[in-house]
């Protein structure tokens, strides 16, 4: 899975996350991995540029990228946002516990309507789920927590506010792309 880094306005590739038992439809070879690495560094890179770097023709690279998209290895392309500059500097994680069998669909349904929720993770053990949040301030964080608490059969929550972050950085290419002026 590619790790997204905090670099404003950088376009990057989103690789499919897999479950513990998830297996790709077919094995990826070294060239596929090289293509994924290049796209992870700069998703606006041209097929010709990738082709030159992996010693294939642009059409062969296009076919491989289309196959990776079709197989779900590449699930989309997105920008990396500097959330502080976008008005949501506060980051938090919310542990959620359910009574009986966890009904994550109710939490997901609620979370999908809230732009402050970045992700919902089902976990093995305690807690039942972990929710990643980005909010403008502590007041809004409280409102989001209350809204999430009211969904499903939530019996308990614990919220952790992030005070500092370390991220493994992917080297970003500053080379011309198909979208450069």
OpenMM code with the backbone's topology and positions (N, CA, C; nanometers):
from openmm import Vec3, app, unit

residues = "UNK UNK UNK UNK UNK UNK UNK UNK UNK UNK UNK UNK UNK UNK UNK UNK UNK UNK UNK UNK UNK UNK UNK UNK UNK UNK UNK UNK UNK UNK UNK UNK UNK UNK UNK UNK UNK UNK UNK UNK UNK UNK UNK UNK UNK UNK UNK UNK UNK UNK UNK UNK UNK UNK UNK UNK UNK UNK UNK UNK UNK UNK UNK UNK UNK UNK UNK UNK UNK UNK UNK UNK UNK UNK UNK UNK UNK UNK UNK UNK UNK UNK UNK UNK UNK UNK UNK UNK UNK UNK UNK UNK UNK UNK UNK UNK UNK UNK UNK UNK UNK UNK UNK UNK UNK UNK UNK UNK UNK UNK UNK UNK UNK UNK UNK UNK UNK UNK UNK UNK UNK UNK UNK UNK UNK UNK UNK UNK UNK UNK UNK UNK UNK UNK UNK UNK UNK UNK UNK UNK UNK UNK UNK UNK UNK UNK UNK UNK UNK UNK UNK UNK UNK UNK UNK UNK UNK UNK UNK UNK UNK UNK UNK UNK UNK UNK UNK UNK UNK UNK UNK UNK UNK UNK UNK UNK UNK UNK UNK UNK UNK".split()
positions = [
    Vec3(0.0843, -0.1160, 0.0000),
    Vec3(0.0000, 0.0000, 0.0000),
    Vec3(0.0890, 0.1225, 0.0000),
    Vec3(0.0564, 0.2238, -0.0768),
    Vec3(0.1334, 0.3473, -0.0803),
    Vec3(0.0991, 0.4319, 0.0401),
    Vec3(0.1982, 0.5028, 0.0938),
    Vec3(0.1761, 0.5929, 0.2050),
    Vec3(0.1725, 0.7341, 0.1508),
    Vec3(0.0699, 0.8075, 0.1839),
    Vec3(0.0562, 0.9432, 0.1366),
    Vec3(0.1260, 1.0354, 0.2336),
    Vec3(0.1992, 1.1357, 0.1831),
    Vec3(0.2719, 1.2285, 0.2678),
    Vec3(0.2113, 1.3668, 0.2595),
    Vec3(0.2381, 1.4517, 0.3606),
    Vec3(0.1822, 1.5859, 0.3652),
    Vec3(0.2627, 1.6782, 0.2741),
    Vec3(0.2301, 1.6818, 0.1476),
    Vec3(0.2898, 1.7732, 0.0522),
    Vec3(0.1737, 1.8386, -0.0212),
    Vec3(0.1491, 1.9687, 0.0010),
    Vec3(0.0328, 2.0327, -0.0601),
    Vec3(0.0316, 2.0183, -0.2115),
    Vec3(-0.0856, 1.9921, -0.2651),
    Vec3(-0.1126, 1.9900, -0.4087),
    Vec3(-0.0369, 1.8837, -0.4859),
    Vec3(0.0112, 1.7804, -0.4217),
    Vec3(0.0799, 1.6720, -0.4913),
    Vec3(-0.0227, 1.5674, -0.5300),
    Vec3(-0.0218, 1.5260, -0.6549),
    Vec3(-0.1110, 1.4200, -0.6993),
    Vec3(-0.0408, 1.2870, -0.6763),
    Vec3(-0.1100, 1.1917, -0.6185),
    Vec3(-0.0471, 1.0634, -0.5892),
    Vec3(-0.1436, 0.9499, -0.6195),
    Vec3(-0.0895, 0.8297, -0.6232),
    Vec3(-0.1692, 0.7113, -0.6533),
    Vec3(-0.2167, 0.6491, -0.5229),
    Vec3(-0.3377, 0.5951, -0.5225),
    Vec3(-0.3909, 0.5254, -0.4067),
    Vec3(-0.3923, 0.3773, -0.4406),
    Vec3(-0.3197, 0.2991, -0.3644),
    Vec3(-0.3141, 0.1563, -0.3871),
    Vec3(-0.4166, 0.0884, -0.2992),
    Vec3(-0.4734, -0.0204, -0.3477),
    Vec3(-0.5763, -0.0936, -0.2743),
    Vec3(-0.5187, -0.1472, -0.1446),
    Vec3(-0.5912, -0.1268, -0.0367),
    Vec3(-0.5531, -0.1909, 0.0881),
    Vec3(-0.6170, -0.3291, 0.0876),
    Vec3(-0.5526, -0.4233, 0.1528),
    Vec3(-0.6048, -0.5591, 0.1521),
    Vec3(-0.6378, -0.6021, 0.2934),
    Vec3(-0.7282, -0.6969, 0.3046),
    Vec3(-0.7581, -0.7557, 0.4343),
    Vec3(-0.6485, -0.8551, 0.4665),
    Vec3(-0.6513, -0.9080, 0.5876),
    Vec3(-0.5507, -1.0051, 0.6287),
    Vec3(-0.5483, -1.1236, 0.5340),
    Vec3(-0.6654, -1.1640, 0.4840),
    Vec3(-0.6721, -1.2801, 0.3954),
    Vec3(-0.6739, -1.2403, 0.2481),
    Vec3(-0.6681, -1.1098, 0.2182),
    Vec3(-0.6775, -1.0635, 0.0797),
    Vec3(-0.5556, -1.1030, -0.0022),
    Vec3(-0.5788, -1.1432, -0.1257),
    Vec3(-0.4722, -1.1824, -0.2167),
    Vec3(-0.5001, -1.1167, -0.3511),
    Vec3(-0.3968, -1.0628, -0.4140),
    Vec3(-0.4135, -1.0026, -0.5457),
    Vec3(-0.4589, -1.1083, -0.6454),
    Vec3(-0.5319, -1.0629, -0.7495),
    Vec3(-0.5831, -1.1581, -0.8477),
    Vec3(-0.4716, -1.2299, -0.9228),
    Vec3(-0.3609, -1.1646, -0.9399),
    Vec3(-0.2450, -1.2328, -0.9957),
    Vec3(-0.1202, -1.1700, -0.9362),
    Vec3(-0.0123, -1.2425, -0.9382),
    Vec3(0.1111, -1.1943, -0.8787),
    Vec3(0.1672, -1.0770, -0.9589),
    Vec3(0.2183, -0.9776, -0.8876),
    Vec3(0.2816, -0.8642, -0.9527),
    Vec3(0.4292, -0.8954, -0.9732),
    Vec3(0.4819, -0.8576, -1.0883),
    Vec3(0.6237, -0.8793, -1.1130),
    Vec3(0.7021, -0.7529, -1.0747),
    Vec3(0.8339, -0.7593, -1.0898),
    Vec3(0.9196, -0.6460, -1.0519),
    Vec3(0.8839, -0.5199, -1.1299),
    Vec3(0.8484, -0.5342, -1.2564),
    Vec3(0.8128, -0.4178, -1.3383),
    Vec3(0.6848, -0.3538, -1.2865),
    Vec3(0.5856, -0.4354, -1.2490),
    Vec3(0.4631, -0.3805, -1.1897),
    Vec3(0.4966, -0.2997, -1.0649),
    Vec3(0.5833, -0.3542, -0.9798),
    Vec3(0.6213, -0.2839, -0.8573),
    Vec3(0.6969, -0.1548, -0.8884),
    Vec3(0.7807, -0.1558, -0.9906),
    Vec3(0.8516, -0.0332, -1.0307),
    Vec3(0.7527, 0.0723, -1.0786),
    Vec3(0.6545, 0.0299, -1.1568),
    Vec3(0.5515, 0.1230, -1.2064),
    Vec3(0.4734, 0.1811, -1.0890),
    Vec3(0.4346, 0.0978, -0.9939),
    Vec3(0.3617, 0.1453, -0.8761),
    Vec3(0.4447, 0.2449, -0.7952),
    Vec3(0.5714, 0.2157, -0.7792),
    Vec3(0.6600, 0.3068, -0.7059),
    Vec3(0.6703, 0.4420, -0.7773),
    Vec3(0.6863, 0.4390, -0.9086),
    Vec3(0.6946, 0.5639, -0.9858),
    Vec3(0.5645, 0.6441, -0.9755),
    Vec3(0.4511, 0.5766, -0.9868),
    Vec3(0.3224, 0.6457, -0.9757),
    Vec3(0.2986, 0.6963, -0.8335),
    Vec3(0.3477, 0.6233, -0.7338),
    Vec3(0.3333, 0.6679, -0.5949),
    Vec3(0.4099, 0.7971, -0.5703),
    Vec3(0.5192, 0.8123, -0.6381),
    Vec3(0.5981, 0.9350, -0.6241),
    Vec3(0.5371, 1.0513, -0.6999),
    Vec3(0.4714, 1.0212, -0.8123),
    Vec3(0.4118, 1.1270, -0.8937),
    Vec3(0.3101, 1.0624, -0.9880),
    Vec3(0.1824, 1.0715, -0.9532),
    Vec3(0.0775, 1.0079, -1.0325),
    Vec3(0.0486, 1.0825, -1.1614),
    Vec3(0.1058, 1.2000, -1.1779),
    Vec3(0.0892, 1.2751, -1.3025),
    Vec3(0.1990, 1.2424, -1.4048),
    Vec3(0.2849, 1.1517, -1.3696),
    Vec3(0.3945, 1.1114, -1.4578),
    Vec3(0.3372, 1.0567, -1.5882),
    Vec3(0.4005, 1.0877, -1.6997),
    Vec3(0.3529, 1.0391, -1.8293),
    Vec3(0.3894, 0.8918, -1.8481),
    Vec3(0.3119, 0.8237, -1.9318),
    Vec3(0.3416, 0.6836, -1.9629),
    Vec3(0.4779, 0.6730, -2.0317),
    Vec3(0.5124, 0.7716, -2.1130),
    Vec3(0.6423, 0.7709, -2.1809),
    Vec3(0.7565, 0.7784, -2.0802),
    Vec3(0.7399, 0.8614, -1.9775),
    Vec3(0.8431, 0.8737, -1.8750),
    Vec3(0.8578, 0.7420, -1.7987),
    Vec3(0.7463, 0.6821, -1.7608),
    Vec3(0.7506, 0.5535, -1.6904),
    Vec3(0.8149, 0.4488, -1.7798),
    Vec3(0.7736, 0.4465, -1.9056),
    Vec3(0.8261, 0.3477, -2.0005),
    Vec3(0.9784, 0.3558, -2.0099),
    Vec3(1.0294, 0.4779, -2.0171),
    Vec3(1.1745, 0.4964, -2.0253),
    Vec3(1.2433, 0.4415, -1.9008),
    Vec3(1.1842, 0.4604, -1.7856),
    Vec3(1.2451, 0.4191, -1.6591),
    Vec3(1.2374, 0.2683, -1.6343),
    Vec3(1.1373, 0.2012, -1.6933),
    Vec3(1.1238, 0.0566, -1.6722),
    Vec3(1.1599, -0.0238, -1.7979),
    Vec3(1.2092, 0.0436, -1.8989),
    Vec3(1.2552, -0.0209, -2.0229),
    Vec3(1.1441, -0.0958, -2.0957),
    Vec3(1.0282, -0.0301, -2.1082),
    Vec3(0.9168, -0.0823, -2.1871),
    Vec3(0.8690, 0.0279, -2.2804),
    Vec3(0.7800, -0.0077, -2.3716),
    Vec3(0.7187, 0.0925, -2.4582),
    Vec3(0.6067, 0.1617, -2.3807),
    Vec3(0.5709, 0.2851, -2.4184),
    Vec3(0.4582, 0.3523, -2.3516),
    Vec3(0.3285, 0.2716, -2.3590),
    Vec3(0.3032, 0.2041, -2.4705),
    Vec3(0.1795, 0.1256, -2.4809),
    Vec3(0.1815, 0.0057, -2.3858),
    Vec3(0.2986, -0.0557, -2.3667),
    Vec3(0.3092, -0.1681, -2.2721),
    Vec3(0.2854, -0.1199, -2.1290),
    Vec3(0.3374, -0.0022, -2.0961),
    Vec3(0.3144, 0.0548, -1.9628),
    Vec3(0.1663, 0.0875, -1.9447),
    Vec3(0.1045, 0.1454, -2.0475),
    Vec3(-0.0388, 0.1771, -2.0402),
    Vec3(-0.1201, 0.0515, -2.0148),
    Vec3(-0.0885, -0.0578, -2.0838),
    Vec3(-0.1605, -0.1839, -2.0631),
    Vec3(-0.1435, -0.2341, -1.9198),
    Vec3(-0.0223, -0.2231, -1.8674),
    Vec3(0.0030, -0.2675, -1.7298),
    Vec3(-0.0740, -0.1807, -1.6290),
    Vec3(-0.0713, -0.0497, -1.6468),
    Vec3(-0.1433, 0.0401, -1.5558),
    Vec3(-0.2929, 0.0114, -1.5627),
    Vec3(-0.3454, -0.0076, -1.6828),
    Vec3(-0.4884, -0.0396, -1.6973),
    Vec3(-0.5219, -0.1716, -1.6275),
    Vec3(-0.4328, -0.2705, -1.6373),
    Vec3(-0.4543, -0.3991, -1.5694),
    Vec3(-0.4507, -0.3795, -1.4180),
    Vec3(-0.3553, -0.3008, -1.3684),
    Vec3(-0.3466, -0.2744, -1.2243),
    Vec3(-0.4718, -0.2023, -1.1741),
    Vec3(-0.5267, -0.1136, -1.2557),
    Vec3(-0.6518, -0.0456, -1.2205),
    Vec3(-0.7687, -0.1448, -1.2231),
    Vec3(-0.7768, -0.2229, -1.3292),
    Vec3(-0.8862, -0.3199, -1.3458),
    Vec3(-0.8853, -0.4235, -1.2330),
    Vec3(-0.7655, -0.4681, -1.1919),
    Vec3(-0.7529, -0.5669, -1.0852),
    Vec3(-0.7706, -0.5055, -0.9467),
    Vec3(-0.7824, -0.3739, -0.9406),
    Vec3(-0.8032, -0.3082, -0.8118),
    Vec3(-0.6770, -0.2827, -0.7324),
    Vec3(-0.5600, -0.3108, -0.7899),
    Vec3(-0.4349, -0.2808, -0.7201),
    Vec3(-0.4225, -0.1288, -0.7067),
    Vec3(-0.4487, -0.0572, -0.8156),
    Vec3(-0.4602, 0.0884, -0.8113),
    Vec3(-0.6091, 0.1175, -0.8028),
    Vec3(-0.6499, 0.1766, -0.6915),
    Vec3(-0.7932, 0.2010, -0.6733),
    Vec3(-0.8324, 0.3450, -0.7000),
    Vec3(-0.7365, 0.4311, -0.7305),
    Vec3(-0.7704, 0.5690, -0.7614),
    Vec3(-0.6483, 0.6581, -0.7568),
    Vec3(-0.6707, 0.7819, -0.7906),
    Vec3(-0.5666, 0.8840, -0.7895),
    Vec3(-0.6205, 1.0010, -0.7091),
    Vec3(-0.5354, 1.0624, -0.6282),
    Vec3(-0.5835, 1.1676, -0.5399),
    Vec3(-0.4735, 1.2698, -0.5124),
    Vec3(-0.5113, 1.3781, -0.4487),
    Vec3(-0.4130, 1.4775, -0.4060),
    Vec3(-0.3861, 1.4583, -0.2577),
    Vec3(-0.2685, 1.4979, -0.2141),
    Vec3(-0.2343, 1.4978, -0.0729),
    Vec3(-0.2566, 1.6395, -0.0229),
    Vec3(-0.3319, 1.6522, 0.0848),
    Vec3(-0.3736, 1.7828, 0.1338),
    Vec3(-0.2978, 1.8190, 0.2610),
    Vec3(-0.2573, 1.9434, 0.2717),
    Vec3(-0.2050, 1.9959, 0.3967),
    Vec3(-0.3279, 2.0395, 0.4763),
    Vec3(-0.3727, 1.9563, 0.5697),
    Vec3(-0.4986, 1.9795, 0.6398),
    Vec3(-0.4965, 2.1062, 0.7250),
    Vec3(-0.3825, 2.1434, 0.7789),
    Vec3(-0.3752, 2.2665, 0.8575),
    Vec3(-0.4077, 2.3865, 0.7702),
    Vec3(-0.3538, 2.3898, 0.6490),
    Vec3(-0.3810, 2.5001, 0.5568),
    Vec3(-0.5231, 2.4946, 0.5026),
    Vec3(-0.5846, 2.3765, 0.5050),
    Vec3(-0.7213, 2.3599, 0.4555),
    Vec3(-0.8249, 2.3818, 0.5662),
    Vec3(-0.7817, 2.4214, 0.6858),
    Vec3(-0.8749, 2.4549, 0.7920),
    Vec3(-0.9120, 2.3425, 0.8859),
    Vec3(-0.8418, 2.2294, 0.8796),
    Vec3(-0.8683, 2.1179, 0.9716),
    Vec3(-0.7364, 2.0702, 1.0335),
    Vec3(-0.6781, 2.1535, 1.1202),
    Vec3(-0.5464, 2.1197, 1.1745),
    Vec3(-0.5465, 2.0135, 1.2840),
    Vec3(-0.6612, 1.9907, 1.3492),
    Vec3(-0.6663, 1.8986, 1.4613),
    Vec3(-0.6979, 1.7571, 1.4133),
    Vec3(-0.6130, 1.6642, 1.4530),
    Vec3(-0.6278, 1.5245, 1.4137),
    Vec3(-0.6516, 1.4421, 1.5399),
    Vec3(-0.7426, 1.3457, 1.5313),
    Vec3(-0.7711, 1.2606, 1.6471),
    Vec3(-0.8082, 1.1205, 1.6009),
    Vec3(-0.7951, 1.0260, 1.6924),
    Vec3(-0.8392, 0.8894, 1.6703),
    Vec3(-0.9409, 0.8572, 1.7793),
    Vec3(-1.0489, 0.7943, 1.7399),
    Vec3(-1.1559, 0.7609, 1.8325),
    Vec3(-1.1718, 0.6095, 1.8367),
    Vec3(-1.1502, 0.5512, 1.9550),
    Vec3(-1.1755, 0.4090, 1.9740),
    Vec3(-1.3247, 0.3918, 1.9988),
    Vec3(-1.3850, 0.2891, 1.9374),
    Vec3(-1.5283, 0.2655, 1.9524),
    Vec3(-1.5498, 0.1208, 1.9954),
    Vec3(-1.6347, 0.1032, 2.0963),
    Vec3(-1.6726, -0.0294, 2.1442),
    Vec3(-1.8228, -0.0465, 2.1273),
    Vec3(-1.8644, -0.1677, 2.0882),
    Vec3(-2.0053, -0.1983, 2.0633),
    Vec3(-2.0557, -0.3013, 2.1616),
    Vec3(-2.1876, -0.3007, 2.1833),
    Vec3(-2.2490, -0.4083, 2.2620),
    Vec3(-2.2768, -0.5249, 2.1679),
    Vec3(-2.2504, -0.6472, 2.2144),
    Vec3(-2.2753, -0.7646, 2.1306),
    Vec3(-2.1904, -0.7623, 2.0051),
    Vec3(-2.2484, -0.8091, 1.8964),
    Vec3(-2.1798, -0.8125, 1.7679),
    Vec3(-2.1672, -0.6707, 1.7131),
    Vec3(-2.0487, -0.6330, 1.6768),
    Vec3(-2.0244, -0.4989, 1.6254),
    Vec3(-2.0937, -0.4791, 1.4912),
    Vec3(-2.1698, -0.3713, 1.4791),
    Vec3(-2.2355, -0.3388, 1.3528),
    Vec3(-2.1633, -0.2194, 1.2909),
    Vec3(-2.0555, -0.2488, 1.2224),
    Vec3(-1.9749, -0.1423, 1.1631),
    Vec3(-2.0468, -0.0697, 1.0509),
    Vec3(-2.1451, -0.1341, 0.9892),
    Vec3(-2.2172, -0.0680, 0.8794),
    Vec3(-2.2888, 0.0582, 0.9268),
    Vec3(-2.3429, 0.0548, 1.0489),
    Vec3(-2.4085, 0.1745, 1.1010),
    Vec3(-2.3082, 0.2870, 1.1217),
    Vec3(-2.1929, 0.2532, 1.1769),
    Vec3(-2.0878, 0.3543, 1.1961),
    Vec3(-2.0399, 0.4043, 1.0601),
    Vec3(-2.0167, 0.3140, 0.9653),
    Vec3(-1.9719, 0.3548, 0.8311),
    Vec3(-2.0746, 0.4444, 0.7641),
    Vec3(-2.2033, 0.4113, 0.7784),
    Vec3(-2.3085, 0.4928, 0.7175),
    Vec3(-2.3063, 0.6339, 0.7750),
    Vec3(-2.2925, 0.6458, 0.9060),
    Vec3(-2.2846, 0.7775, 0.9691),
    Vec3(-2.1564, 0.8477, 0.9286),
    Vec3(-2.0445, 0.7759, 0.9362),
    Vec3(-1.9140, 0.8346, 0.9054),
    Vec3(-1.9068, 0.8852, 0.7616),
    Vec3(-1.9703, 0.8148, 0.6692),
    Vec3(-1.9623, 0.8543, 0.5277),
    Vec3(-2.0300, 0.9881, 0.5015),
    Vec3(-2.1154, 1.0337, 0.5920),
    Vec3(-2.1824, 1.1633, 0.5753),
    Vec3(-2.1051, 1.2763, 0.6421),
    Vec3(-1.9963, 1.2433, 0.7090),
    Vec3(-1.9200, 1.3422, 0.7859),
    Vec3(-1.7833, 1.3642, 0.7227),
    Vec3(-1.7588, 1.4839, 0.6684),
    Vec3(-1.6291, 1.5093, 0.6042),
    Vec3(-1.5114, 1.5038, 0.7013),
    Vec3(-1.5377, 1.5134, 0.8299),
    Vec3(-1.4298, 1.5086, 0.9301),
    Vec3(-1.3743, 1.3685, 0.9488),
    Vec3(-1.4493, 1.2669, 0.9090),
    Vec3(-1.4042, 1.1281, 0.9235),
    Vec3(-1.3210, 1.0913, 0.8012),
    Vec3(-1.1929, 1.0608, 0.8252),
    Vec3(-1.1032, 1.0224, 0.7159),
    Vec3(-1.1074, 0.8728, 0.6894),
    Vec3(-1.1257, 0.7922, 0.7953),
    Vec3(-1.1264, 0.6467, 0.7774),
    Vec3(-1.1890, 0.5806, 0.8992),
    Vec3(-1.2457, 0.4617, 0.8758),
    Vec3(-1.2961, 0.3767, 0.9837),
    Vec3(-1.2242, 0.2431, 0.9682),
    Vec3(-1.1578, 0.2000, 1.0746),
    Vec3(-1.0838, 0.0743, 1.0735),
    Vec3(-1.1514, -0.0259, 1.1664),
    Vec3(-1.1884, -0.1432, 1.1157),
    Vec3(-1.2357, -0.2520, 1.2010),
    Vec3(-1.1121, -0.3176, 1.2603),
    Vec3(-1.1148, -0.3456, 1.3893),
    Vec3(-0.9969, -0.4019, 1.4544),
    Vec3(-1.0295, -0.5356, 1.5194),
    Vec3(-0.9280, -0.6171, 1.5366),
    Vec3(-0.9422, -0.7429, 1.6096),
    Vec3(-0.9134, -0.7122, 1.7557),
    Vec3(-1.0031, -0.7535, 1.8439),
    Vec3(-0.9815, -0.7275, 1.9860),
    Vec3(-1.0487, -0.5991, 2.0291),
    Vec3(-0.9930, -0.5375, 2.1310),
    Vec3(-1.0505, -0.4174, 2.1900),
    Vec3(-0.9678, -0.2975, 2.1454),
    Vec3(-1.0246, -0.1980, 2.0859),
    Vec3(-1.1648, -0.1686, 2.0588),
    Vec3(-1.2150, -0.2401, 1.9333),
    Vec3(-1.3460, -0.2264, 1.9062),
    Vec3(-1.4055, -0.2880, 1.7878),
    Vec3(-1.3710, -0.2120, 1.6609),
    Vec3(-1.3543, -0.0801, 1.6742),
    Vec3(-1.3235, 0.0036, 1.5576),
    Vec3(-1.2392, 0.1224, 1.6017),
    Vec3(-1.1664, 0.1772, 1.5058),
    Vec3(-1.0856, 0.2967, 1.5257),
    Vec3(-1.1245, 0.3942, 1.4160),
    Vec3(-1.1576, 0.5162, 1.4545),
    Vec3(-1.2010, 0.6166, 1.3570),
    Vec3(-1.0986, 0.7295, 1.3566),
    Vec3(-1.0537, 0.7646, 1.2360),
    Vec3(-0.9545, 0.8699, 1.2166),
    Vec3(-1.0290, 0.9974, 1.1803),
    Vec3(-1.0034, 1.1044, 1.2567),
    Vec3(-1.0763, 1.2307, 1.2394),
    Vec3(-0.9826, 1.3475, 1.2121),
    Vec3(-1.0325, 1.4463, 1.1371),
    Vec3(-0.9654, 1.5754, 1.1157),
    Vec3(-1.0701, 1.6829, 1.1349),
    Vec3(-1.0457, 1.7766, 1.2247),
    Vec3(-1.1433, 1.8809, 1.2558),
    Vec3(-1.0747, 2.0168, 1.2697),
    Vec3(-1.1527, 2.1252, 1.2617),
    Vec3(-1.0929, 2.2590, 1.2749),
    Vec3(-1.0574, 2.2957, 1.4183),
    Vec3(-1.1325, 2.2412, 1.5168),
    Vec3(-1.1079, 2.2802, 1.6556),
    Vec3(-1.1688, 2.1785, 1.7507),
    Vec3(-1.1416, 2.1966, 1.8801),
    Vec3(-1.1886, 2.1035, 1.9820),
    Vec3(-1.3413, 2.1039, 1.9906),
    Vec3(-1.4038, 2.2181, 1.9720),
    Vec3(-1.5504, 2.2240, 1.9761),
    Vec3(-1.6121, 2.1332, 1.8698),
    Vec3(-1.5619, 2.1413, 1.7477),
    Vec3(-1.6146, 2.0557, 1.6408),
    Vec3(-1.5816, 1.9097, 1.6685),
    Vec3(-1.4656, 1.8824, 1.7269),
    Vec3(-1.4304, 1.7452, 1.7624),
    Vec3(-1.5368, 1.6876, 1.8560),
    Vec3(-1.5780, 1.7631, 1.9558),
    Vec3(-1.6815, 1.7177, 2.0478),
    Vec3(-1.8120, 1.6880, 1.9769),
    Vec3(-1.8505, 1.7726, 1.8815),
    Vec3(-1.9743, 1.7507, 1.8061),
    Vec3(-1.9668, 1.6223, 1.7234),
    Vec3(-1.8529, 1.6003, 1.6583),
    Vec3(-1.8341, 1.4801, 1.5757),
    Vec3(-1.8383, 1.3553, 1.6637),
    Vec3(-1.7712, 1.3607, 1.7787),
    Vec3(-1.7705, 1.2462, 1.8706),
    Vec3(-1.9127, 1.2128, 1.9145),
    Vec3(-1.9898, 1.3131, 1.9510),
    Vec3(-2.1275, 1.2889, 1.9949),
    Vec3(-2.2124, 1.2281, 1.8832),
    Vec3(-2.1953, 1.2772, 1.7624),
    Vec3(-2.2714, 1.2229, 1.6495),
    Vec3(-2.2351, 1.0759, 1.6260),
    Vec3(-2.1078, 1.0425, 1.6344),
    Vec3(-2.0647, 0.9041, 1.6148),
    Vec3(-2.1106, 0.8147, 1.7298),
    Vec3(-2.1104, 0.8674, 1.8517),
    Vec3(-2.1559, 0.7895, 1.9679),
    Vec3(-2.3019, 0.7490, 1.9546),
    Vec3(-2.3834, 0.8326, 1.8923),
    Vec3(-2.5264, 0.8041, 1.8786),
    Vec3(-2.5569, 0.7021, 1.7699),
    Vec3(-2.4586, 0.6643, 1.6899),
    Vec3(-2.4834, 0.5685, 1.5820),
    Vec3(-2.4544, 0.4269, 1.6309),
    Vec3(-2.5330, 0.3327, 1.5854),
    Vec3(-2.5098, 0.1927, 1.6199),
    Vec3(-2.5301, 0.1646, 1.7670),
    Vec3(-2.4768, 0.0528, 1.8111),
    Vec3(-2.4874, 0.0123, 1.9515),
    Vec3(-2.3562, 0.0410, 2.0223),
    Vec3(-2.3163, 0.1655, 2.0205),
    Vec3(-2.1908, 0.2068, 2.0809),
    Vec3(-2.2055, 0.2057, 2.2327),
    Vec3(-2.1151, 0.1334, 2.3004),
    Vec3(-2.1186, 0.1287, 2.4469),
    Vec3(-2.0078, 0.2109, 2.5093),
    Vec3(-1.9074, 0.2452, 2.4315),
    Vec3(-1.7985, 0.3238, 2.4871),
    Vec3(-1.7065, 0.3763, 2.3790),
    Vec3(-1.6444, 0.4878, 2.4095),
    Vec3(-1.5467, 0.5468, 2.3176),
    Vec3(-1.4300, 0.6028, 2.3985),
    Vec3(-1.3203, 0.6209, 2.3328),
    Vec3(-1.2051, 0.6913, 2.3894),
    Vec3(-1.1432, 0.7682, 2.2743),
    Vec3(-1.1166, 0.8948, 2.2961),
    Vec3(-1.0620, 0.9788, 2.1907),
    Vec3(-0.9194, 1.0190, 2.2253),
    Vec3(-0.8314, 1.0063, 2.1273),
    Vec3(-0.6915, 1.0437, 2.1423),
    Vec3(-0.6632, 1.1576, 2.0446),
    Vec3(-0.6170, 1.2714, 2.0958),
    Vec3(-0.5839, 1.3854, 2.0111),
    Vec3(-0.4367, 1.3763, 1.9753),
    Vec3(-0.4061, 1.3901, 1.8482),
    Vec3(-0.2690, 1.3813, 1.7991),
    Vec3(-0.1991, 1.5143, 1.8271),
    Vec3(-0.0824, 1.5078, 1.8925),
    Vec3(-0.0063, 1.6299, 1.9217),
    Vec3(0.1144, 1.6464, 1.8299),
    Vec3(0.1576, 1.5366, 1.7673),
    Vec3(0.2697, 1.5427, 1.6739),
    Vec3(0.2611, 1.4207, 1.5832),
    Vec3(0.3146, 1.4313, 1.4640),
    Vec3(0.3081, 1.3232, 1.3664),
    Vec3(0.4434, 1.3019, 1.3009),
    Vec3(0.4805, 1.1773, 1.2862),
    Vec3(0.5946, 1.1391, 1.2042),
    Vec3(0.5397, 1.0549, 1.0911),
    Vec3(0.5832, 1.0814, 0.9700),
    Vec3(0.5362, 1.0077, 0.8536),
    Vec3(0.6551, 0.9589, 0.7732),
    Vec3(0.6494, 0.8346, 0.7289),
    Vec3(0.7522, 0.7841, 0.6379),
    Vec3(0.7297, 0.8523, 0.5045),
    Vec3(0.8284, 0.9228, 0.4573),
    Vec3(0.8129, 1.0009, 0.3355),
    Vec3(0.8536, 0.9222, 0.2121),
    Vec3(0.7772, 0.9415, 0.1073),
    Vec3(0.8114, 0.8884, -0.0235),
    Vec3(0.8815, 1.0019, -0.0971),
    Vec3(0.9952, 0.9725, -0.1572),
    Vec3(1.0635, 1.0752, -0.2350),
    Vec3(0.9722, 1.1226, -0.3465),
    Vec3(0.9582, 1.2516, -0.3593),
    Vec3(0.8696, 1.3096, -0.4588),
    Vec3(0.9536, 1.3606, -0.5750),
    Vec3(0.9119, 1.3239, -0.6945),
    Vec3(0.9815, 1.3699, -0.8141),
    Vec3(0.9327, 1.5080, -0.8522),
    Vec3(1.0233, 1.5953, -0.8882),
    Vec3(0.9888, 1.7297, -0.9334),
    Vec3(1.0085, 1.7424, -1.0837),
    Vec3(0.9849, 1.6352, -1.1539),
    Vec3(1.0085, 1.6356, -1.2972),
    Vec3(0.8827, 1.6740, -1.3745),
    Vec3(0.8983, 1.7237, -1.4961),
    Vec3(0.7812, 1.7619, -1.5752),
    Vec3(0.6869, 1.6446, -1.5961),
    Vec3(0.5589, 1.6765, -1.5983),
    Vec3(0.4567, 1.5733, -1.6196),
    Vec3(0.3664, 1.6186, -1.7337),
    Vec3(0.2721, 1.5339, -1.7658),
    Vec3(0.1765, 1.5650, -1.8724),
    Vec3(0.0939, 1.6892, -1.8380),
    Vec3(0.0820, 1.7232, -1.7079),
    Vec3(-0.0004, 1.8346, -1.6651),
    Vec3(0.0796, 1.9592, -1.6352),
    Vec3(0.2133, 1.9542, -1.6522),
    Vec3(0.2956, 2.0711, -1.6226),
    Vec3(0.2738, 2.1784, -1.7269),
    Vec3(0.2887, 2.3017, -1.6823),
    Vec3(0.2692, 2.4156, -1.7751),
    Vec3(0.3923, 2.4379, -1.8582),
] * unit.nanometer
topology = app.Topology()
chain = topology.addChain("A")
for resn in residues:
    res = topology.addResidue(resn, chain)
    for name in ("N", "CA", "C"):
        topology.addAtom(name, app.Element.getBySymbol(name[0]), res)
